[in-house]
Amino acid sequence: MNLKSGFFDRRGGIKVFHDDGEAVTLLSNQILEMIPPHTIRPIVFVCIGTDRSTGDSLGPLVGSLLEEKGPHPFYIYGTLDDPIHAVNLEDRLKEIKQKHFYPFIIGIDACLGKLKSVGAIQVANGPVKPGAGVNKELPPVGDIHLTGIVNVSGFMEFFVLQNTRLNLVLKMAKTISNGIYQASIKYRIKKAEWSPLQLNNEETV
C-alpha cells in the first residue's frame, strides 16, 4: 500500500512519492519550513553520490539539474562533473565550511528501503548518514537532509545500488531538483521582505 502525499516522517518532515502530482510543492514548502526563519546563514545543498553506480547517482543528478537551472540563492555542491562521494566527502565538507561561514547544510543522498517505499522522497531533521546502506563509515552531513529511496534494502546492497533503474533515479532527481528550485524562488521573495531588524535578530554562533 502506498504512503499518502505529505506523510510525516517520525523524525519531523515529510515522505512523498516522486510521481505524486503535488510532490514538487510539498517538497518546496517543507524545505522552506525547515530552514531557520530570517536566517543570514548561507543555505548549502550537498548532493552526495557517484555516477559510477546507477542507484547512487541520485545526488549528483540533482546537483547537475539545479546547476542547469541557473543562479539562485542556494549554494549547490556535488554534480555529475564534480561529484562528492565516499573518497572525497570529508575533504569537501571541510572546504565548504571554510568557504561559507556557519552554513545551514542540507544533505541529499540516495538510500535503500522497504519495497513499498521505493520511489519515495523524504525530508527530515538531522544529518544524512552516507554509506550506511553499504557498511561504510562516513561523516554525517547536514542540519536537515533529503533522501530518495531508490531500491530495496536487506540483501547485497552494493549490488542492488549498481542495478537500480536509471529511469526511476532520473525521475526522482527531477522531482527533487524542481522542489528545491521552487523553494529557492519562494526563499528569494521571502528574504527580500525581511527587515534589517529581523536579520539582526539572527541566531549567534
ABEGO torsion letter per residue (X at the ends): XBBBBGBBBAAEEBBBBAABAAAAAAAAAAAAAABBBGBABBBBBBBBEBAABAAAAAAAAAAAAAAAAEBBABBBBGBAABBBBAAAAAAAAAAAAAABBGBBBBBBBBBBBBAAABGBBBBBBEBBBBGAAAGBBBBBBEABBBBBBABBBGBGAAAAAAABBAAAAAAAAAAAAAAAAAAAAAAAAAAAABBAAAAAABBBX
